[in-house]
Structure formats: C-alpha cells, structure tokens
Amino acid sequence: MAKIGHTLWHVATWGDQCLALLVLSAAAWKCAARDRWIGWERKWGELAFRLRVPNQAVRTALNNQFIDAYTGISDERLSYKAGLAEALTKADLPRLVKAIKRLFASIPWRNFIGNDLPASEGYYASVLYAFFASMNAEIIPEDLTNHGQVDLTLKLAGYTYVMEIKLERGSELQQTPPDSKGGADANERPNLALAQIRSRGYSEKYRGAPGRGLFEVGLVFGRAARNLIQADWRRVD
C-alpha cells in the first residue's frame, strides 16, 4: 500500500498475520471544500475562522452539557426532551405548554439559591434554547426583523414557531390553564409577550413561506413561581 503525504503507520501483528493498522496523517494544507465547510474565510490577506459545531453528535453533546449545567436534571433529560419534541413536531401547543411546565417544575430548588437565576429572563430562554437545539431543530436566537428582534425562532418538522419570552417580576399572573386554546382571550390579562410579537410584526418575514404552519407564541415566566405562568399563541395563515 502506497503512502500519500506525511503519514505514520502503526501495525499490530500476530506472527506473520496483520491484525490491525492505525494510520496518522497530516491534514492537507489547502482544500477549498473542507475550508468552506469548516468556516475558514480569507479576509484582508488573512485567514479568519467562523466558530461552528462540526456535526450533530457534537452539537447534541454540547447542548446536553448546557442542559445539565442549567437544570441539574441529567437523568430525566431525555424524557423532557421527548415531550417537547413530540409536541413541536405535531404543532400541539397545549401539549407544549404542559411539557415546558413539567420541565421547569423538575429543576431542583437548590439551583435557584444564592444566585439571581429566578430574576433573569435570559435563564429561562437559555434552558429552552439548549433543549430545542439538542433536538436538531433550526434555532434563530434574537431573530432580527425590521421592527426589532424576537427572542427565539424555532423551525422543526416543517413548522415555524416565533417565540417571545417575558419574566414577570412582580405579583404573579393568573396561571394559564394547561388546556387553553391560546389567543388574547385565553386570560383576563393580555399576554405581553404575544402582544409584542403581533404589534411589531415579528412573524411577517415567515408568512407565505413553504411549510406546514407558522405560530406566534408568547411565554411569560414568573420570578416567584420559577416556572411558566402564562402561555398564549396563535396560528398565522
């Protein structure tokens, strides 16, 4: 077998029989297709690297690490992920709300002691992002539009979900019933997250695009409840 380039071979034998071969080889200095996939770009005479995750296995493992660090529920992680994924792939919004509530209800209380997590809107968004990203969904955080940016756009199984997340820091809202049909009339108090999506037209750039459905989703978490306390949505034709 001819060697190509700089290589180092390790051969395991038994008597005169070859059992295994390990070949270590230097990478090619230049490979346009590889460089484009990895993310190398030549700018102003220098190479610039755009950080990316190399494959789905690494992406899932990385987001699982984030989930474990954010929530401390590594043993039950798969069951909560399955609940979220099944709801999203079927566009079952009441089921999605129940899955989110179960997820946050399972986070150990010790995670919220001695820190500002309950008072951080970003914490709740980060937990959802890590779970959604680990499903191999397409996630667009801080999705920009001509009237601002929505917290999260999620694309999975042909459905697009435009999500805004709010944190209620004062007195808690009346909790949304798990079987709510969504919409502005589902609660006595309007959902400020959904109202922001609608007033600023965050979903407009996805209207009419190919797919199985487009949803606007407003999620409101409570500082004292440490959980989802209001959820409303509407399907956009």
Beta strands, then each sheet from edge to edge (+ up, - down):
strand 1: 7-14
strand 2: 17-25
strand 3: 40-43
strand 4: 46-49
strand 5: 138-145
strand 6: 148-156
strand 7: 159-168
strand 8: 213-222
strand 9: 227-236
sheet 1: 1+ 2-
sheet 2: 3+ 4-
sheet 3: 5+ 6- 7+ 8+ 9-
end
